[in-house]
Amino acid sequence: MEETMNCTHLAQSESRMFIGLEKESSSPTEKLARKESLKVQKKNYRQEKKRVAKELLSALKDPSVVIMSNWLKIRGSLKSWTKLWCILKPGILLIYKTPGSDHWVGTILLNACKLIERPSKKDGFCFKLYHPLEKSIWAMKGPKGESVGSITQPLPSNYLIFRAASESDGRCWMDALELALSCFSLSKMTAKSGRDGDLSSSSESSHILQLLQSSPLTDQDLLQLNDSMLENHMENDANSDKSEREAHEDSDNAANENGGRLTEESDMDQSDDVCLQATAFVEEAHEEIGEVGEASQVETVSEENKGLIWTLLKQLRPGMDLSKVVLPTFILEPRSFLDKLSDYYYHADLLSQAVMEESPYCRMKQVLRWYLSGFYKKPKGLKKPYNPILGEMFRCCWLHPQTDSCTFYIAEQVSHHPPVSAFYISNRKDGFCISGSILAKSKFYGNSLSAILDGKARLLFLTRDEEYIISMPYAHCKGILYGTMTLELGGKITIECEKTQCYTELEFKLKPFLGSSCNVNQISGKIRIGEDILATVDGHWDSTVHLTEKRTGQQEVLWNPGPDIRRQRLKRQVVQIDQQEAFESERLWQHVTRAIKDKDQMRATQEKFVLEEAQRQEARERAERPWNPRLFSFNTDTNEWHYKYPDTKPWDPERCLVQFEKDGIIQTKEKSQRRRRSFSYSQSWAGQQTVRVNGKHRKSSSQPSSCSQNTESSSSTPEPNHESSDNEGFMNQCARCTKEVKDIALIEASVAAIQKTQKDIQRNLSSLGRQITRHKTEEESRSLSGRHCLILCMLLFFQLLISYVFT
């Protein structure tokens, strides 16, 4: 009975304790256990509190934990602006009167703040930090325990309005603040995934992270990483590249002396022989074109890739150049940057039409139409092309069916630090060529980055001697850490022709902070001659662009890449990969490209690392010796890269037969004295492919395709090497004529150069005469005004004297 009562009493006490009605245990043992448990909980609580305070104090005091710091203007309660030094750290914003840490003004806690762009009438860029419930955003103490800040004008308690010096600085601050607002949550997610084994347990992810964070490997480590690749691929490519460079040093020098134009020992070679000496191109099998609008410029990053980006972020600081940073392969577009620069020439026939226009205004309109045609070809999603390897080359061409001509494109990576890509485009038959170089810069701003293409392209119309200088917009990517990754084009570009005084100004506009989808990819600009505005331009660079005549108000569609325009794109011709040289882009990156298309990130990272490490090893072996590009040279006077073998003489249909490319050298074959027959690119290249299939040409999958001309001719020409007696007699008879023709050509070139010099002298003399006349007029006006002043003073003096006498 007593046991039953005790059990009932115990059950009742337990139930009362469970529902919180009894505060003390009925048993001394339970009371002691609960007391010890409470001690442990309090101890853990104090340790956790100290740890959090220590981490926050470390973030406050550690100078390396700074996301961004700069001067900002802050509006006070009295609606006046004060310039203060702001230091942004994860979760907090420190405000000082000076760049030092002695004059602390206040600390803003960002965990409860919201950020928004604020419109402003004044210059600069405004944004606002505020508490949505109108509570205080300030911390009670400073980083060194200060309770009272330095004396400034009163600042609001629940919001702050900031003003940056420019829009770019303001955008950078907004991205950095968004990064600081999300730093804690991202770090917690990363730590949690690390504890759960989501990231570290994956061999693929850990391997990629190790490659991202590791320093350059030694030769032994590299052999262990990919032994078979180094033995079979890199050694063969290096040997073939070395032999190729040695074999063609003499031929390059000879071509340079000839001004880039092939000179034969005799003029009796037929056009078929020229075809066999030229590079054979085939039509590109597949081409990817993105959709119109924002859909093809947006990409959502997976959680796994976000972890990789967060790991990469630890190595970066806002404003840092990304040219030396190893980026993960999931953001790479499977082609080289040299290949991407060729996107502007799928509508090169517009330039052929521009040469034929009579008025400078119509030529400028056509050049602008061609310029806009290079942007709508974009990959699906947000992708970045490969950074080219030093010495890498890319070549291709486009056939023009209407004019039976060909536009050749040659590009080479001439510098690695800084990364500079030089290019040359030529179509002598249609009368234009383009040259230039691009210095690719990339800046990191926290949640966004910008890719800046620093450089200019020079478009030359050969028959008119007109040069158009063209600049490029920058690419802005946002949403890297959180949100949706989006790519836009921004900045102001110009197209200038000094000879005709015709200029185009075009602005690529970024999507506003509160903008809609109709504000994506907007452009606006104007065309003017001198100071007179002839037309305005507005629209979207990936869809319809309108041009409005300023004088008549008439509007027309300048550019609209609809289905009809896309069907009219020229077909790009490329070199087959087994015929490419070792350092041509497609062959060089073929293993990385295949891995990316197979969605194998680990293998892509390994293959990419092999190429980059081989480049580092070559740089170490080269030491201080400068790199000598194969196809381009640097002009110290203009500070620009120039193609070594340009040919900018106008096309003469009576003398010129065909323009072709061999080993990166664009050349022109002139018609022979005896036979003046037509030439077809498609028949020529098709004939070469047939000969290769029949085994007349040796295959070169492991050797470069640029063999010596003697070997190629002997292996591809079925006729015997000896000439007939008629040909020998004709050759002996025309040897003197050939020499005389060359002498006449040299004389004509000298006369043309003298005439051009005379024109320059006359132009300079006329300009000098105008300046002298203007100076004389100004001096006469000055002397005349001084004489007038003297006469007025004398009259005034006599008037005063007469007044004095009579008074």
C-alpha positions in Angstrom: 0.0 0.0 0.0 2.8 2.4 0.9 4.7 1.5 -2.3 1.6 2.2 -4.3 1.2 5.6 -2.6 4.9 6.5 -3.1 4.7 5.6 -6.8 1.6 7.7 -7.2 3.2 10.6 -5.4 6.3 10.4 -7.6 4.3 10.3 -10.7 2.3 13.3 -9.7 5.5 15.2 -8.8 7.0 14.3 -12.1 4.0 15.4 -14.0 3.9 18.7 -12.0 7.6 19.2 -12.7 7.0 18.5 -16.4 4.3 21.1 -16.8 6.3 23.7 -14.8 4.2 23.7 -11.6 7.0 22.5 -9.3 10.3 24.4 -9.3 12.3 22.2 -7.1 13.1 18.5 -7.3 11.7 16.3 -4.7 14.9 14.3 -4.6 18.3 15.7 -3.4 20.1 13.7 -6.2 17.9 15.2 -8.9 18.4 18.6 -7.4 22.2 18.2 -7.5 22.2 16.8 -11.1 20.0 19.7 -12.2 22.4 22.2 -10.5 25.4 20.6 -12.2 23.6 20.7 -15.6 22.8 24.4 -15.1 26.5 25.1 -14.3 27.5 23.4 -17.5 25.0 25.3 -19.5 26.1 28.6 -18.0 29.7 27.8 -18.7 28.9 27.0 -22.3 26.9 30.1 -22.5 29.8 32.3 -21.3 32.3 30.5 -23.6 30.0 31.0 -26.6 29.4 34.7 -25.7 33.2 35.3 -25.4 33.8 33.5 -28.7 31.3 35.6 -30.5 32.6 38.8 -28.9 36.2 37.7 -29.8 35.3 37.1 -33.4 33.5 40.4 -33.7 36.4 42.2 -32.0 38.8 40.4 -34.3 36.8 41.5 -37.4 36.8 45.1 -36.0 40.5 45.3 -35.3 42.0 43.0 -38.0 43.1 45.4 -40.9 42.9 42.5 -43.4 39.2 41.9 -42.8 38.0 44.9 -44.8 35.6 44.6 -47.7 35.9 48.2 -48.8 37.0 51.6 -47.5 36.7 55.1 -49.0 35.4 58.6 -48.4 31.6 59.1 -48.5 29.4 62.1 -48.0 26.7 61.5 -45.3 23.6 63.6 -44.8 23.0 64.7 -41.3 19.8 65.6 -39.4 20.2 69.2 -40.5 20.1 68.1 -44.1 23.7 69.1 -44.7 26.5 66.8 -46.0 29.6 65.8 -44.1 32.5 63.9 -45.7 33.5 61.0 -43.5 35.8 57.9 -43.9 33.8 54.7 -44.1 35.2 51.2 -43.5 33.0 48.3 -44.5 33.5 45.0 -42.7 31.4 41.8 -42.6 28.2 42.8 -40.8 29.3 46.3 -39.7 30.1 49.8 -41.2 32.6 51.9 -39.2 32.6 55.6 -39.7 35.6 57.9 -38.9 36.4 61.5 -39.4 39.9 60.7 -40.8 41.4 57.6 -42.5 43.1 56.7 -39.2 41.3 54.9 -36.4 41.6 57.7 -33.8 38.5 59.7 -34.5 35.6 57.2 -34.4 32.2 58.6 -35.2 30.0 55.6 -35.0 29.3 51.9 -35.9 26.3 50.8 -38.0 25.0 47.2 -37.4 24.1 45.9 -40.8 22.2 42.8 -39.7 18.9 44.6 -39.3 19.5 47.2 -42.1 18.0 47.4 -45.6 19.7 49.0 -48.6 18.1 50.9 -51.4 19.2 53.3 -54.2 18.0 56.8 -53.7 17.4 59.3 -56.6 19.2 62.6 -56.4 19.3 65.8 -58.4 23.0 66.5 -57.6 26.0 64.9 -59.2 27.1 61.5 -57.8 25.2 58.5 -56.6 23.0 58.2 -53.5 21.9 55.2 -51.5 20.2 54.7 -48.2 20.7 52.3 -45.2 17.6 52.2 -43.0 15.8 50.0 -40.4 12.4 48.9 -41.8 10.8 49.3 -38.3 12.4 52.7 -37.7 14.6 51.4 -34.9 18.2 52.5 -34.2 20.9 51.2 -36.5 23.8 52.3 -34.3 26.0 50.2 -32.0 26.4 51.4 -28.4 30.2 51.2 -28.3 33.1 51.6 -30.7 35.7 49.1 -31.8 38.0 50.2 -28.9 35.2 50.4 -26.3 34.5 54.0 -27.0 31.1 55.2 -25.6 31.2 58.7 -27.1 32.1 59.3 -30.7 33.9 62.3 -32.3 31.9 65.5 -32.6 30.2 66.0 -36.0 26.9 67.2 -37.1 23.9 65.2 -35.7 23.2 62.0 -37.6 19.8 60.3 -37.8 19.3 57.2 -35.6 17.3 54.9 -37.9 18.7 55.6 -41.3 21.7 57.2 -43.2 21.9 58.6 -46.7 25.2 58.3 -48.4 26.6 60.0 -51.6 29.4 58.6 -53.7 31.5 60.7 -56.1 30.4 58.8 -59.2 27.8 56.2 -60.3 30.5 53.5 -60.6 31.7 54.2 -57.1 28.2 54.1 -55.8 27.4 50.8 -57.5 30.6 49.4 -56.1 29.5 50.5 -52.6 26.1 49.0 -53.0 27.5 45.6 -54.1 30.0 45.7 -51.2 27.2 46.5 -48.7 25.0 43.7 -50.1 28.1 41.4 -49.7 28.6 42.5 -46.1 24.9 42.0 -45.3 25.1 38.4 -46.5 28.6 37.5 -45.2 27.4 35.9 -42.0 24.7 33.8 -43.6 27.1 32.6 -46.3 29.8 31.7 -43.8 27.2 29.8 -41.7 26.0 27.9 -44.7 29.6 27.1 -45.7 30.5 26.0 -42.1 27.3 23.9 -41.9 28.0 22.2 -45.2 31.5 21.5 -44.1 30.3 19.9 -40.9 27.7 17.8 -42.7 30.3 16.7 -45.2 28.4 18.0 -48.2 31.5 19.8 -49.6 34.5 18.2 -48.0 33.3 14.6 -48.5 33.1 15.1 -52.2 36.4 14.2 -53.8 35.6 16.3 -56.9 34.7 19.4 -54.9 37.7 19.1 -52.5 40.0 18.5 -55.5 38.7 21.7 -57.2 39.0 23.7 -53.9 42.6 22.4 -53.5 43.4 23.5 -57.0 41.8 26.9 -56.4 43.7 27.5 -53.2 47.0 25.8 -53.9 50.2 27.5 -55.0 51.9 26.5 -58.3 52.9 22.8 -58.2 56.3 21.4 -58.7 57.2 19.3 -61.7 56.8 16.1 -59.6 53.4 17.1 -58.4 52.3 17.9 -61.9 53.5 14.5 -63.2 51.5 12.8 -60.4 48.4 14.9 -61.3 48.2 14.0 -64.9 51.2 11.9 -66.0 49.7 10.5 -69.2 48.6 14.0 -70.4 52.0 15.5 -69.8 53.8 12.7 -71.6 51.5 12.4 -74.6 50.0 15.8 -75.1 52.1 18.6 -73.8 55.5 17.1 -74.8 54.3 16.5 -78.4 52.7 19.9 -78.7 55.9 21.6 -77.3 58.2 19.7 -79.6 55.9 20.3 -82.6 55.6 24.0 -81.7 59.4 24.3 -81.3 60.1 22.7 -84.7 57.4 24.7 -86.3 58.8 28.0 -85.0 62.4 27.0 -86.1 61.2 25.9 -89.5 59.3 29.1 -90.3 61.7 31.8 -88.9 63.3 32.2 -92.4 60.0 32.2 -94.2 58.5 34.8 -91.8 61.5 37.1 -92.3 61.3 36.8 -96.1 57.6 37.6 -96.0 58.2 40.6 -93.8 60.7 42.0 -96.3 58.2 41.6 -99.1 55.5 43.6 -97.2 53.4 40.6 -96.5 52.9 39.7 -100.2 54.0 36.4 -101.6 56.7 36.8 -104.3 57.3 33.8 -106.5 60.5 33.0 -108.4 58.5 33.3 -111.6 55.1 34.6 -112.6 54.2 31.3 -114.4 52.6 29.5 -111.4 49.0 28.7 -112.1 46.2 29.5 -109.7 45.9 25.9 -108.7 49.4 26.0 -107.4 48.5 28.9 -105.2 45.6 27.0 -103.8 47.9 24.1 -102.8 50.1 26.5 -100.9 47.3 28.2 -99.0 45.5 27.1 -95.8 42.4 25.0 -96.5 39.3 26.0 -94.6 36.1 24.1 -94.0 32.7 25.4 -93.0 32.0 25.5 -89.2 29.8 22.6 -88.2 27.9 24.1 -85.3 27.2 27.6 -84.1 25.4 28.7 -80.9 23.4 31.9 -80.8 21.7 33.1 -77.7 18.0 34.2 -77.4 16.9 37.8 -77.6 16.4 39.6 -74.3 17.5 39.0 -70.7 16.7 35.2 -70.8 20.0 34.2 -72.4 22.0 36.5 -70.1 20.8 35.0 -66.8 22.1 32.0 -65.0 21.2 30.5 -61.6 24.2 29.1 -59.7 23.8 25.8 -57.9 24.5 25.4 -54.2 27.6 23.4 -54.9 29.0 26.1 -57.2 28.1 28.8 -54.6 30.4 27.0 -52.2 33.2 27.1 -54.7 32.6 30.8 -55.3 32.6 31.5 -51.6 35.9 29.7 -51.3 37.3 31.8 -54.2 35.9 35.0 -52.6 38.2 34.6 -49.6 41.2 35.3 -51.9 39.6 38.5 -53.4 39.1 42.1 -52.4 36.9 44.7 -54.0 38.6 46.5 -56.8 41.1 43.6 -57.3 42.2 42.6 -60.8 41.1 39.0 -61.7 43.6 38.4 -64.5 45.8 36.4 -62.1 43.0 34.5 -60.3 42.2 30.9 -61.2 38.4 30.8 -61.9 36.3 27.7 -61.6 35.5 26.0 -64.8 31.7 26.0 -64.5 31.6 29.7 -65.5 33.8 29.2 -68.6 32.5 29.3 -72.2 34.2 26.5 -74.1 36.2 28.6 -76.5 39.1 31.1 -76.3 38.9 34.8 -76.1 40.6 35.1 -79.5 37.7 33.1 -80.9 35.1 35.3 -79.2 36.6 38.4 -80.8 35.7 37.1 -84.2 32.0 37.4 -83.5 32.0 40.9 -85.0 32.6 39.6 -88.6 29.7 37.4 -89.3 28.2 40.4 -91.1 31.4 41.7 -92.6 29.4 42.1 -95.9 28.0 45.3 -94.3 31.5 46.7 -94.5 31.7 45.7 -98.2 28.5 47.8 -98.7 29.9 50.7 -96.6 32.9 51.1 -98.9 30.5 51.6 -101.9 28.5 54.4 -100.2 29.2 57.9 -101.6 28.4 60.2 -98.6 30.4 60.1 -95.3 27.1 60.0 -93.4 25.8 56.9 -95.2 29.2 55.2 -94.7 29.1 56.0 -91.0 25.5 54.6 -90.8 26.7 51.4 -92.4 29.7 51.1 -90.1 27.4 51.6 -87.1 25.1 48.9 -88.4 28.1 46.5 -88.7 29.3 47.4 -85.2 25.9 46.5 -83.7 25.8 43.2 -85.6 28.6 41.8 -83.3 26.7 41.7 -80.1 23.6 39.6 -80.5 25.7 36.3 -80.8 25.9 35.4 -77.1 26.2 32.1 -75.3 23.3 30.7 -73.2 23.8 31.8 -69.6 26.7 33.8 -68.2 30.0 32.4 -69.5 33.5 33.7 -69.7 35.9 32.5 -72.5 39.3 31.0 -71.8 42.2 33.4 -71.1 44.5 32.8 -74.1 47.9 31.2 -73.6 50.9 33.3 -74.5 51.7 32.7 -78.2 48.2 31.2 -78.8 46.8 31.9 -82.3 43.4 31.7 -83.9 42.5 32.1 -87.6 39.3 31.8 -89.6 37.6 33.4 -92.6 34.2 34.2 -94.1 33.2 33.8 -97.7 31.2 36.7 -99.4 28.9 35.0 -102.0 27.8 38.4 -103.5 31.3 39.7 -104.2 33.2 36.4 -104.4 35.7 37.6 -101.8 36.9 36.4 -98.5 37.4 38.2 -95.1 40.4 36.7 -93.2 40.8 36.9 -89.4 44.1 36.4 -87.6 44.5 36.9 -83.8 47.4 36.2 -81.5 48.0 36.5 -77.7 51.0 38.8 -77.6 51.3 39.3 -73.9 50.2 37.4 -70.8 50.8 39.9 -67.9 49.0 42.2 -68.8 46.8 40.0 -71.1 46.9 41.6 -74.6 45.2 40.1 -77.6 46.1 41.5 -81.1 44.0 40.9 -84.2 44.1 41.7 -87.9 41.2 41.4 -90.5 41.6 41.9 -94.2 39.5 41.8 -97.3 41.4 43.6 -100.0 39.0 42.8 -102.8 36.1 44.5 -101.0 38.4 47.3 -99.8 38.7 47.2 -96.0 41.0 45.9 -93.3 40.8 46.2 -89.5 43.7 46.0 -86.9 43.9 46.5 -83.2 44.7 45.1 -79.8 42.6 44.5 -76.6 43.9 44.7 -73.1 41.4 42.6 -71.0 40.9 43.9 -67.5 38.5 42.5 -64.9 37.6 44.2 -61.6 35.9 42.5 -58.7 33.3 44.5 -56.7 31.8 42.0 -54.2 28.6 40.7 -55.7 29.6 41.9 -59.2 32.5 42.2 -61.5 33.3 44.1 -64.7 35.3 43.0 -67.7 36.9 46.0 -69.4 38.2 45.8 -72.9 40.8 48.5 -73.1 41.9 49.1 -76.6 40.8 50.4 -80.0 40.2 48.9 -83.4 41.2 50.8 -86.6 38.9 50.2 -89.6 40.5 51.3 -92.9 38.7 51.8 -96.2 41.5 51.1 -98.7 40.1 52.9 -101.8 39.1 56.0 -99.8 42.0 56.2 -97.3 39.5 56.7 -94.4 40.3 55.4 -91.0 37.6 54.8 -88.3 38.8 54.4 -84.7 36.4 52.3 -82.7 36.2 51.6 -78.9 34.5 48.8 -77.0 31.9 48.7 -74.1 32.6 46.8 -70.9 30.7 43.7 -69.6 29.1 44.0 -66.2 28.2 40.8 -64.3 26.2 40.9 -61.1 24.6 38.3 -58.8 27.8 36.3 -58.3 27.3 35.5 -54.6 23.6 35.6 -54.2 20.6 36.2 -56.5 20.6 35.5 -60.2 23.8 35.9 -62.2 23.1 38.5 -65.0 25.4 39.9 -67.7 25.0 43.4 -69.2 27.0 45.7 -71.4 27.7 49.2 -70.3 29.8 52.3 -71.0 30.2 54.9 -73.8 31.8 54.1 -77.1 32.9 56.2 -80.0 33.4 55.7 -83.8 35.5 58.5 -85.2 36.7 59.3 -88.7 39.1 62.2 -88.7 39.2 62.7 -92.5 35.4 63.2 -92.8 34.9 64.7 -89.3 32.1 62.2 -88.9 31.6 60.9 -85.3 29.2 58.4 -83.6 28.7 58.4 -79.8 26.9 55.4 -78.4 26.0 54.6 -74.8 25.3 51.1 -73.5 23.0 51.5 -70.5 22.9 49.1 -67.5 19.6 48.1 -66.1 18.5 50.6 -63.3 18.1 49.4 -59.8 14.3 49.6 -60.0 14.1 49.0 -63.7 11.9 46.4 -65.6 12.7 44.0 -68.4 12.2 46.7 -71.0 15.2 48.5 -69.5 17.6 45.7 -70.4 20.2 46.1 -73.1 19.2 49.7 -73.9 21.4 51.9 -76.0 21.2 55.5 -77.2 23.5 57.8 -79.2 23.9 60.3 -82.0 25.7 60.7 -85.3 27.3 64.1 -86.1 29.6 65.7 -88.6 31.6 68.4 -86.9 29.3 70.0 -84.4 26.1 69.3 -86.3 24.0 66.4 -85.1 22.6 64.5 -88.1 20.7 61.7 -86.4 19.9 60.1 -83.1 20.0 56.4 -82.2 18.0 54.4 -79.6 16.8 50.9 -79.0 18.1 47.6 -77.7 21.4 46.2 -78.9 20.2 42.6 -79.1 16.9 43.5 -80.9 15.6 46.6 -82.7 17.6 49.8 -83.0 16.0 52.9 -84.5 17.7 55.8 -86.2 15.9 59.2 -86.4 17.0 61.9 -88.8 17.4 65.2 -87.0 16.5 67.4 -89.9 13.4 65.6 -91.3 12.3 63.6 -88.2 12.1 60.5 -90.3 12.7 57.2 -88.4 14.1 54.0 -89.8 15.2 50.7 -88.4 19.0 50.8 -88.3 19.4 47.2 -87.0 17.1 44.3 -86.1 18.7 40.8 -85.9 15.5 39.0 -86.7 15.2 35.6 -88.4 15.9 37.0 -91.8 19.1 38.8 -90.7 20.3 35.7 -89.0 19.8 33.6 -92.1 21.9 36.1 -94.0 24.9 35.6 -91.6 28.1 34.7 -93.4 29.3 31.1 -92.9 32.5 31.0 -90.9 35.3 28.8 -92.3 37.8 27.2 -89.9 40.8 25.0 -90.1 40.2 21.4 -89.3 41.6 20.5 -85.9 44.0 17.8 -87.3 45.4 20.5 -89.7 45.9 23.1 -86.9 49.2 24.0 -85.4 50.1 23.1 -81.8 49.3 26.6 -80.4 46.0 27.2 -82.3 43.1 27.8 -79.9 40.8 24.9 -80.8 43.6 22.3 -80.7 45.3 23.8 -77.6 42.1 23.8 -75.5 40.4 20.7 -77.0 40.7 18.6 -73.8 39.3 21.4 -71.6 36.5 22.0 -74.1 35.5 18.3 -74.3 35.4 18.1 -70.5 33.2 21.2 -70.2 30.8 19.8 -72.8 30.7 16.5 -70.9 30.0 18.5 -67.7 33.0 17.0 -66.0 34.3 19.9 -63.9 37.1 18.0 -62.2 38.6 16.8 -65.5 38.1 20.3 -67.0 40.0 21.9 -64.0 42.8 19.3 -64.3 43.2 19.9 -68.1 43.1 23.7 -67.6 45.6 23.5 -64.8 48.0 21.5 -67.0 48.0 24.2 -69.6 48.4 27.0 -67.1 51.2 25.2 -65.3 53.0 24.6 -68.6 52.8 28.3 -69.3 54.2 29.1 -65.9 57.1 26.7 -66.5 57.8 28.3 -69.9 57.8 31.7 -68.2 60.3 30.5 -65.6 62.6 29.1 -68.3 62.3 32.3 -70.3 63.2 34.4 -67.2 63.8 38.0 -68.2 64.0 37.5 -71.9 61.1 39.3 -73.6 58.5 37.4 -75.6 58.7 37.9 -79.3 55.3 37.4 -81.0 55.2 35.6 -84.2 52.7 37.7 -86.2 52.6 41.1 -84.4 55.1 43.7 -83.4 54.9 46.5 -80.8 55.2 50.1 -82.0 56.7 52.2 -79.3 55.7 55.5 -81.0 52.0 54.8 -81.1 52.1 52.3 -78.1 50.1 49.8 -80.2 50.5 46.4 -81.7 50.6 46.1 -85.5 50.4 43.1 -87.8 53.8 42.3 -89.3 52.5 41.6 -92.8 49.9 44.2 -93.7 48.9 44.9 -97.3 46.8 48.0 -97.5 47.1 48.8 -101.2 43.8 49.0 -103.1 42.7 46.0 -105.0 43.7 46.0 -108.7 41.5 43.6 -110.6 43.9 43.6 -113.6 46.8 42.5 -111.5 45.5 40.8 -108.3 44.2 37.2 -108.6 43.4 36.1 -105.1 44.0 36.8 -101.5 44.8 33.8 -99.3 46.3 32.9 -95.9 49.2 30.6 -95.1 50.8 30.1 -91.6 49.0 33.2 -90.3 50.3 35.4 -93.1 47.6 37.0 -95.3 49.0 37.3 -98.8 47.9 38.3 -102.3 48.7 36.3 -105.5 49.0 38.4 -108.6 47.9 37.2 -112.0 50.6 35.6 -114.3 51.7 37.2 -117.5 50.4 34.4 -119.6 47.2 33.2 -117.9 44.6 35.5 -116.3 41.9 33.1 -115.2 39.3 33.5 -112.4 39.5 31.9 -109.0 37.0 30.4 -106.6 37.6 29.9 -102.9 35.1 27.1 -102.5 36.4 25.1 -105.4 39.9 25.6 -104.3 39.3 24.4 -100.7 37.1 21.5 -101.8 39.9 20.4 -104.2 42.4 20.5 -101.4 40.1 18.4 -99.2 39.7 15.8 -102.0 43.4 15.6 -102.5 43.9 15.0 -98.8 41.3 12.3 -98.8 43.1 10.6 -101.7 46.3 10.6 -99.7 48.2 13.1 -101.7 48.8 15.3 -98.6 50.4 13.8 -95.6 48.3 14.0 -92.4 49.5 16.2 -89.6 47.5 15.4 -86.5 50.6 15.3 -84.3 52.7 17.6 -86.5 51.9 21.2 -87.4 50.2 21.7 -90.7 52.7 24.5 -91.7 55.2 22.5 -93.7 57.7 23.9 -96.1 56.4 24.9 -99.6 58.8 22.6 -101.4 57.6 19.5 -99.6 53.9 20.5 -100.0 54.3 21.2 -103.7 56.1 17.9 -104.4 53.5 15.9 -102.5 50.4 17.5 -104.0 51.2 18.2 -107.6 50.8 15.2 -109.9 52.8 16.7 -112.9 56.5 16.2 -113.2 58.9 18.9 -112.0 60.6 19.6 -115.3 59.1 22.3 -117.6 58.5 21.9 -121.3 60.9 23.5 -123.8 58.3 26.2 -124.6 58.0 27.1 -121.0 61.8 27.3 -120.6 62.1 29.6 -123.6 59.3 31.8 -122.3 60.9 31.9 -118.9 64.3 33.0 -120.3 62.6 35.5 -122.5 60.5 37.1 -119.6 63.2 37.1 -116.9 64.2 40.6 -117.9 60.6 41.7 -118.2 59.9 40.4 -114.7 62.8 42.5 -113.3 61.5 45.6 -115.1 58.0 45.0 -113.8 59.3 44.9 -110.2 61.4 48.0 -110.8 58.3 49.8 -112.1 56.3 48.7 -109.1 58.9 50.1 -106.8 59.0 53.4 -108.7 55.2 53.6 -108.6 55.2 53.0 -104.8 57.9 55.7 -104.4 55.9 58.1 -106.4 52.7 57.4 -104.4 54.7 57.9 -101.2 56.0 61.3 -102.5 52.5 62.4 -103.5 51.2 61.5 -100.1 54.0 63.5 -98.5 53.3 66.5 -100.7 49.6 66.4 -99.7 50.6 66.3 -96.0 52.9 69.3 -96.6 50.2 71.2 -98.4 47.7 70.5 -95.7 50.2 71.5 -93.0 51.1 74.7 -94.9 47.4 75.7 -95.3 46.8 75.0 -91.6 49.8 77.2 -90.7 48.6 79.9 -93.0 45.2 79.9 -91.3 46.8 80.1 -87.9 49.1 83.1 -89.0 46.1 84.9 -90.5 44.1 84.4 -87.3 47.0 85.6 -85.1 47.4 88.8 -87.3 43.7 89.5 -87.0 43.8 89.1 -83.2 46.8 91.4 -83.0 45.1 94.1 -85.2 42.0 93.9 -83.0 44.1 94.3 -79.9 46.0 97.3 -81.3 42.8 98.8 -82.6 41.1 98.5 -79.3 44.2 100.1 -77.6 44.1 103.0 -80.0 40.4 103.6 -79.4 41.0 103.7 -75.7 43.7 106.3 -76.1 41.4 108.5 -78.2 38.6 108.3 -75.7 40.9 109.2 -72.9 42.1 112.3 -74.8 38.6 113.4 -75.5 37.6 113.0 -71.9 40.6 115.0 -70.8 39.8 117.9 -73.2 36.2 117.8 -72.0 37.2 118.1 -68.4 39.7 120.9 -69.3 37.0 122.9 -71.1 34.6 122.5 -68.2 37.2 123.7 -65.8 38.1 126.8 -67.8 34.5 127.9 -68.2 33.6 127.3 -64.6 
